[in-house]
Amino acid sequence: MGGDFAPEAAVKGAMLAAEVLPENQKIVLIGDKDVALKIIREAGGDPAFFEFVHAPDIISMGEHPTKAFTKKPNSSIVRGFEMLKNGEIDTFSSAGSTGAMLVGAMFSVKTIPGVIRPAIATNVPKIKNGSGLLLDVGANSDCKPEMLAQFGQLGSLYLEHVIGIKNPSVALLNIGEEEEKGNILTQATYPLLKNNPKINFLGNIEGRDVFDDRYNVIVTDGFTGNVVLKLAESFYAMTMRKGFKDEFFDRFNYEKYGGIPVLGVNAPVIIGHGISNAESIKNMVLLSKDMKESNIVEKIKSAFN
């Protein structure tokens, strides 16, 4: 029920994902069941491909996330996290309220022991090929050095086990490459990353290096990361308006990735873009499938315990 084009985009995206899932895997649609059934039938789909959980309440983008989470137990986000916590579903993804998704991730399925704070990570296109990971991009506006150091490890584990990049490189976003550069936060974070034998730390990078192929995981606080994310999103929008086609800028299209993972919680959780269409919803669902099959949550638990 979440997202600017919900519920139609969400249901049709789930239908696209169902077409490529193995027979032993099933999508659970959590929301207004009657509306979902109507959309599926009008699109010529088969409701038998899905399981349905009726949750008609909606948490709007303007509501206070924590208050809405407690006041709307029959919303799709609250019911989804309840089912995820109880093991009734294996993954949960939504293009609804980002704040409510974070509240559910942290206080329902909870943070993995040893992880100070979970982070949300986004794909960053690289100049030559593929993409890297930038985190945090909004879960933690104010961070401590120990949190940034953990973000480097969380990003490395995700790229290695979900994306398949061996020994991914880690960099700290800063205002200069020298070790002593930056504010109090980055200066204190640098030695923690440098002395962590579990990651491949390359040092500081500047904003102009974000898309450089040498750096797979880029670590920053959630405030800075969110500014970088929104700036990067504008690149694709500008090229579309200008009629400019380029393979590199095409990889800024959020539809290709579907959503961004919440790393450091006890189950796979994906947050979709608020303007997600059916194609991005499909990719969001398939990404959650990849996270489950990679066993990334258990890998993080093992690393931090």
C-alpha positions, 0 to 999 in steps of 0.5 A, a space after each residue: 500500500 506504500 509509494 506514490 503509485 500504490 497500490 497498482 504499481 506494487 501489485 503489478 510489480 509483484 506480478 512481474 516478479 512472480 513470473 520469474 520466481 521458482 515454483 517453491 517461492 511465493 510472494 505475500 501481498 500485505 495490504 487491501 486484499 480486495 483492491 489487490 485481487 481487483 488489480 490482478 484480475 483486471 491485468 489478467 493475472 492469477 491470484 493463486 500465485 500469491 498469498 494475501 494478508 488483509 491490512 487496509 490501513 495506510 501510513 502516509 509519508 507525512 505521519 510521524 513514523 513511531 506514532 504511526 507504527 503504534 497507532 496503525 497495527 493494520 497497516 501493511 508495514 506494521 503487519 509485514 514486520 510482525 510477520 517477519 519477526 514471527 518467521 511467517 515471511 523470509 523477507 520484507 520490502 516496501 516503497 512506503 514510509 522510509 521512517 516507518 520502515 526504519 522503525 520496524 526494522 530497528 524495533 521489530 526485527 531488531 538490530 543484530 547483536 554487536 551492530 551499534 546502528 543499522 545503515 541503509 545502503 545505496 548503489 553507486 554507479 562506477 565509471 567503467 562498469 557495475 556499481 559500488 555501495 554508499 552507506 549510510 544514506 539516511 538512517 543515521 544523520 549523526 554518527 559516532 566513529 565506531 558506527 562509521 567503522 561498522 558501516 565499512 564492514 557491513 558494506 563489505 559483507 553485502 558486496 561480497 555475499 550478495 553481489 559477489 565482489 571478492 575482497 571489496 575495497 573500502 573508502 572514507 568520504 572526506 574533504 581530502 585524501 590525507 589521513 589527517 584531513 576532515 572534521 572530528 568524526 572523519 579524523 577519528 574514524 580513519 584509524 578505526 577503518 585502517 586498523 580493521 583486518 576484516 576490511 580492505 581499506 584504501 583511505 580517504 576519498 573526495 566527492 569527485 572520487 565517488 564514481 571511481 572504480 577503485 572504491 567499492 564501499 564508500 563510508 559516510 554519515 547518513 546526512 552526508 550520504 543522503 545529500 550525495 544520494 539525492 544529487 546522484 539521483 538528479 543526474 539521471 533526471 537531468 539526462 532524461 530531460 536533456 535527451 542525453 543517452 549514455 550507458 553510465 548515466 543510465 545506471 543511475 536509474 533507480 528502477 534497475 536496483 529496485 530498493 536499498 537494503 537495511 544492513 545490520 538487522 535480523 532479517 532481510 529488509 528492503 526500502 523502495 523509492 517512493 516513486 517506484 513503478 512496477 519495474 522497480 517493485 519487481 527488482 525490489 522483490 528480487 533483491 530481497 530474494 537474493 539477500 535471503 538466498 545469500 544468507 547475508 544476515 547470518 554472515 553479518 551475525 557471524 562477523 559481529 559476534 
